[in-house]
């Protein structure tokens, strides 16, 4: 696997996640043709340039929650961005409803 090719595939898929939908790191890796590479996707999300216009907030952990520490600024920001897109969030911080993409 060429890392640059994988990165390009993941970023293209990330760009295509529609507003109001979410996916997981693992699903994104599998869609890019590399199941089991969820941590690599997480590393890519972590290293996106500050102020990126890519919808990083639409990628969550497999349990439907942000992967950031609960209550952290990043966790709260991700939930706020998802709520702004009309998604419902449980008290525990889990995105609820039929919102998984694809």
N, CA, C and O of each residue as an XYZ file, in Angstrom:
408
protein
N       0.841     -1.180      0.000
C       0.000      0.000      0.000
C       0.881      1.237      0.000
O       1.779      1.376      0.831
N       0.618      2.125     -0.932
C       1.326      3.394     -0.962
C       0.562      4.379     -0.078
O      -0.633      4.605     -0.264
N       1.269      4.950      0.873
C       0.632      5.851      1.826
C      -0.017      7.043      1.146
O      -1.114      7.444      1.533
N       0.633      7.619      0.141
C       0.066      8.784     -0.548
C      -1.237      8.431     -1.256
O      -2.182      9.220     -1.238
N      -1.298      7.256     -1.879
C      -2.524      6.825     -2.555
C      -3.659      6.641     -1.544
O      -4.788      7.074     -1.773
N      -3.339      5.999     -0.432
C      -4.332      5.782      0.618
C      -4.830      7.123      1.153
O      -6.033      7.323      1.324
N      -3.910      8.026      1.411
C      -4.271      9.358      1.911
C      -5.195     10.068      0.921
O      -6.211     10.638      1.317
N      -4.846     10.033     -0.346
C      -5.673     10.687     -1.369
C      -7.075     10.084     -1.418
O      -8.063     10.805     -1.553
N      -7.154      8.755     -1.308
C      -8.459      8.084     -1.324
C      -9.300      8.498     -0.118
O     -10.486      8.801     -0.247
N      -8.673      8.505      1.046
C      -9.391      8.866      2.273
C      -9.875     10.312      2.202
O     -11.021     10.598      2.548
N      -9.018     11.217      1.761
C      -9.412     12.625      1.694
C     -10.527     12.850      0.679
O     -11.409     13.679      0.904
N     -10.497     12.124     -0.429
C     -11.575     12.238     -1.422
C     -12.893     11.734     -0.829
O     -13.940     12.349     -1.027
N     -12.840     10.627     -0.109
C     -14.042     10.097      0.534
C     -14.543     11.046      1.617
O     -15.745     11.281      1.737
N     -13.627     11.585      2.396
C     -13.984     12.540      3.442
C     -14.715     13.733      2.839
O     -15.732     14.183      3.368
N     -14.194     14.232      1.745
C     -14.810     15.373      1.062
C     -16.243     15.057      0.635
O     -17.084     15.954      0.575
N     -16.522     13.795      0.342
C     -17.832     13.397     -0.158
C     -18.875     13.046      0.888
O     -20.015     12.743      0.535
N     -18.517     13.078      2.169
C     -19.508     12.753      3.202
C     -20.515     13.900      3.263
O     -20.143     15.040      3.541
N     -21.781     13.603      3.006
C     -22.768     14.685      2.983
C     -23.074     15.246      4.373
O     -22.947     14.551      5.381
N     -23.473     16.495      4.403
C     -23.900     17.124      5.656
C     -25.043     16.311      6.248
O     -25.910     15.809      5.532
N     -25.023     16.193      7.572
C     -26.074     15.450      8.251
C     -25.850     13.957      8.296
O     -26.727     13.211      8.732
N     -24.682     13.506      7.850
C     -24.337     12.080      7.874
C     -22.988     11.926      8.572
O     -22.210     12.877      8.641
N     -22.714     10.739      9.084
C     -21.429     10.448      9.710
C     -20.886      9.127      9.186
O     -21.613      8.324      8.602
N     -19.606      8.922      9.406
C     -18.975      7.635      9.152
C     -17.935      7.432     10.243
O     -17.637      8.353     11.003
N     -17.389      6.237     10.321
C     -16.358      5.954     11.323
C     -14.996      5.890     10.644
O     -14.890      5.798      9.421
N     -13.977      5.940     11.461
C     -12.610      5.828     10.949
C     -12.438      4.505     10.214
O     -11.823      4.453      9.148
N     -12.982      3.441     10.788
C     -12.876      2.122     10.169
C     -13.627      2.012      8.859
O     -13.128      1.418      7.904
N     -14.815      2.575      8.804
C     -15.584      2.552      7.555
C     -14.861      3.328      6.465
O     -14.826      2.904      5.310
N     -14.288      4.458      6.833
C     -13.566      5.269      5.856
C     -12.365      4.495      5.316
O     -12.099      4.515      4.114
N     -11.643      3.817      6.200
C     -10.500      3.010      5.769
C     -10.950      1.887      4.837
O     -10.317      1.639      3.811
N     -12.035      1.214      5.189
C     -12.541      0.120      4.356
C     -12.992      0.628      2.991
O     -12.734     -0.015      1.973
N     -13.664      1.777      2.963
C     -14.101      2.352      1.690
C     -12.908      2.706      0.805
O     -12.992      2.654     -0.422
N     -11.809      3.064      1.439
C     -10.599      3.402      0.690
C      -9.853      2.146      0.250
O      -8.799      2.231     -0.381
N     -10.405      0.980      0.586
C      -9.814     -0.281      0.155
C      -8.825     -0.890      1.119
O      -8.098     -1.820      0.770
N      -8.796     -0.362      2.351
C      -7.840     -0.861      3.335
C      -8.510     -1.076      4.691
O      -8.260     -0.329      5.636
N      -9.366     -2.103      4.784
C      -9.994     -2.374      6.075
C      -8.934     -2.643      7.137
O      -7.866     -3.179      6.841
N      -9.234     -2.272      8.353
C      -8.283     -2.479      9.439
C      -7.297     -1.340      9.614
O      -6.396     -1.430     10.448
N      -7.446     -0.287      8.856
C      -6.514      0.847      8.935
C      -7.161      2.081      9.570
O      -6.827      3.212      9.217
N      -8.079      1.861     10.499
C      -8.779      2.971     11.149
C      -7.810      3.931     11.832
O      -8.016      5.144     11.801
N      -6.769      3.405     12.442
C      -5.808      4.277     13.136
C      -5.068      5.187     12.171
O      -4.733      6.322     12.509
N      -4.816      4.689     10.976
C      -4.172      5.539      9.968
C      -5.104      6.683      9.571
O      -4.663      7.816      9.381
N      -6.390      6.377      9.448
C      -7.363      7.426      9.133
C      -7.392      8.440     10.277
O      -7.431      9.646     10.034
N      -7.374      7.966     11.500
C      -7.339      8.863     12.656
C      -6.124      9.773     12.634
O      -6.221     10.960     12.943
N      -4.983      9.214     12.267
C      -3.762     10.028     12.176
C      -3.902     11.094     11.096
O      -3.438     12.221     11.266
N      -4.539     10.739      9.994
C      -4.760     11.727      8.924
C      -5.664     12.853      9.404
O      -5.404     14.024      9.131
N      -6.726     12.497     10.119
C      -7.647     13.516     10.624
C      -6.922     14.442     11.600
O      -7.121     15.657     11.588
N      -6.087     13.852     12.436
C      -5.333     14.616     13.430
C      -4.370     15.599     12.773
O      -4.074     16.656     13.331
N      -3.887     15.250     11.591
C      -2.885     16.072     10.918
C      -3.438     16.950      9.803
O      -2.671     17.503      9.014
N      -4.754     17.085      9.729
C      -5.324     18.006      8.746
C      -4.888     19.424      9.107
O      -4.748     19.750     10.286
N      -4.675     20.259      8.108
C      -4.261     21.631      8.410
C      -5.324     22.376      9.221
O      -6.523     22.177      9.024
N      -4.875     23.221     10.119
C      -5.801     24.036     10.908
C      -6.647     24.875      9.954
O      -6.130     25.467      9.007
N      -7.934     24.920     10.212
C      -8.829     25.694      9.362
C      -9.252     24.983      8.088
O      -9.827     25.604      7.194
N      -8.973     23.680      7.994
C      -9.356     22.927      6.801
C     -10.859     23.019      6.562
O     -11.643     23.136      7.504
N     -11.242     22.966      5.308
C     -12.661     22.990      4.961
C     -13.217     21.574      4.800
O     -14.409     21.399      4.549
N     -12.362     20.576      4.945
C     -12.833     19.190      4.880
C     -13.712     18.898      6.101
O     -13.424     19.388      7.193
N     -14.763     18.120      5.936
C     -15.702     17.862      7.035
C     -15.212     16.793      8.017
O     -15.844     15.747      8.166
N     -14.104     17.054      8.674
C     -13.499     16.120      9.625
C     -14.478     15.736     10.733
O     -14.420     14.630     11.269
N     -15.374     16.657     11.066
C     -16.293     16.434     12.185
C     -17.318     15.342     11.896
O     -18.010     14.889     12.807
N     -17.423     14.916     10.644
C     -18.376     13.863     10.276
C     -17.790     12.461     10.463
O     -18.451     11.466     10.164
N     -16.569     12.385     10.950
C     -15.919     11.092     11.209
C     -15.865     10.892     12.725
O     -15.298     11.704     13.456
N     -16.461      9.804     13.170
C     -16.548      9.515     14.602
C     -16.015      8.107     14.871
O     -15.708      7.357     13.945
N     -15.912      7.769     16.142
C     -15.521      6.411     16.523
C     -16.649      5.445     16.140
O     -17.772      5.872     15.874
N     -16.352      4.173     16.115
C     -17.333      3.152     15.719
C     -18.570      3.145     16.614
O     -19.630      2.679     16.198
N     -18.446      3.658     17.839
C     -19.585      3.697     18.758
C     -20.478      4.921     18.539
O     -21.450      5.119     19.268
N     -20.149      5.744     17.536
C     -20.970      6.909     17.225
C     -20.632      8.151     18.019
O     -21.346      9.152     17.949
N     -19.541      8.095     18.777
C     -19.119      9.242     19.590
C     -17.833      9.835     19.021
O     -17.081      9.145     18.334
N     -17.578     11.117     19.306
C     -16.285     11.681     18.921
C     -15.159     10.894     19.585
O     -15.325     10.362     20.683
N     -14.026     10.825     18.917
C     -12.886     10.083     19.462
C     -12.055     10.932     20.422
O     -11.094     10.442     21.016
N     -12.420     12.189     20.571
C     -11.710     13.071     21.503
C     -12.109     12.737     22.937
O     -13.157     12.132     23.162
N     -11.281     13.127     23.910
C     -11.669     12.909     25.303
C     -12.998     13.613     25.610
O     -13.192     14.776     25.256
N     -13.896     12.899     26.266
C     -15.219     13.448     26.561
C     -15.098     14.736     27.364
O     -14.386     14.794     28.366
N     -15.801     15.761     26.909
C     -15.807     17.046     27.587
C     -14.711     18.002     27.147
O     -14.718     19.172     27.531
N     -13.764     17.514     26.337
C     -12.678     18.390     25.872
C     -13.218     19.417     24.877
O     -14.319     19.262     24.349
N     -12.431     20.467     24.628
C     -12.842     21.493     23.660
C     -13.116     20.876     22.295
O     -14.107     21.210     21.646
N     -12.241     19.979     21.862
C     -12.399     19.350     20.546
C     -13.669     18.499     20.501
O     -14.383     18.506     19.498
N     -13.950     17.772     21.571
C     -15.152     16.938     21.666
C     -16.407     17.800     21.558
O     -17.327     17.487     20.803
N     -16.431     18.891     22.325
C     -17.577     19.798     22.308
C     -17.731     20.474     20.952
O     -18.851     20.663     20.478
N     -16.616     20.839     20.324
C     -16.668     21.487     19.010
C     -17.243     20.533     17.963
O     -18.088     20.924     17.157
N     -16.780     19.282     17.980
C     -17.284     18.312     17.011
C     -18.786     18.105     17.191
O     -19.530     18.081     16.210
N     -19.229     17.958     18.418
C     -20.661     17.772     18.658
C     -21.458     18.998     18.218
O     -22.545     18.858     17.659
N     -20.935     20.188     18.462
C     -21.623     21.418     18.046
C     -21.749     21.479     16.527
O     -22.796     21.864     16.006
N     -20.688     21.103     15.816
C     -20.738     21.110     14.351
C     -21.752     20.092     13.831
O     -22.473     20.362     12.870
N     -21.804     18.934     14.462
C     -22.769     17.912     14.048
C     -24.204     18.355     14.349
O     -25.105     18.155     13.534
N     -24.406     18.951     15.513
C     -25.744     19.458     15.852
C     -26.173     20.559     14.891
O     -27.349     20.654     14.542
N     -25.225     21.392     14.461
C     -25.530     22.469     13.513
C     -25.996     21.909     12.169
O     -26.680     22.595     11.410
N     -25.624     20.662     11.880
C     -26.064     20.003     10.649
C     -27.370     19.240     10.853
O     -27.839     18.548      9.950
N     -27.951     19.370     12.037
C     -29.243     18.752     12.299
C     -29.191     17.372     12.920
O     -30.224     16.714     13.044
N     -28.007     16.919     13.314
C     -27.895     15.593     13.919
C     -28.302     15.639     15.389
O     -28.090     16.644     16.067
N     -28.881     14.555     15.871
C     -29.267     14.438     17.273
C     -28.129     13.793     18.045
O     -27.508     12.834     17.586
N     -27.868     14.335     19.223
C     -26.786     13.843     20.068
C     -27.376     13.432     21.412
O     -28.137     14.188     22.016
N     -27.027     12.232     21.881
C     -27.516     11.774     23.184
C     -26.772     12.504     24.302
O     -25.780     13.192     24.060
N     -27.262     12.345     25.514
C     -26.617     12.950     26.678
C     -25.176     12.454     26.807
O     -24.307     13.190     27.274
N     -24.921     11.220     26.400
C     -23.582     10.633     26.484
C     -22.670     11.074     25.339
O     -21.499     10.696     25.298
N     -23.203     11.876     24.406
C     -22.375     12.359     23.303
C     -22.379     11.468     22.081
O     -21.503     11.589     21.224
N     -23.346     10.577     21.985
C     -23.434      9.668     20.840
C     -24.396     10.236     19.801
O     -25.483     10.710     20.134
N     -23.979     10.181     18.536
C     -24.860     10.598     17.451
C     -25.928      9.521     17.300
O     -25.613      8.334     17.216
N     -27.190      9.938     17.266
C     -28.291      8.978     17.202
C     -29.053      9.101     15.890
O     -28.977     10.118     15.201
N     -29.778      8.061     15.564
C     -30.594      8.052     14.357
C     -29.915      7.328     13.207
O     -28.802      6.818     13.341
N     -30.597      7.295     12.089
C     -30.106      6.628     10.876
C     -29.267      7.616     10.073
O     -29.719      8.156      9.064
N     -28.062      7.839     10.527
C     -27.225      8.884      9.931
C     -25.896      8.363      9.377
O     -25.075      9.139      8.889
N     -25.692      7.054      9.457
C     -24.411      6.502      9.000
C     -24.309      6.550      7.484
O     -25.276      6.277      6.773
N     -23.124      6.900      7.000
C     -22.842      6.968      5.567
C     -21.702      6.021      5.270
O     -20.778      5.973      6.082
N     -21.674      5.296      4.235
C     -22.762      5.079      3.288
C     -23.755      4.088      3.825
O     -24.744      3.782      3.159
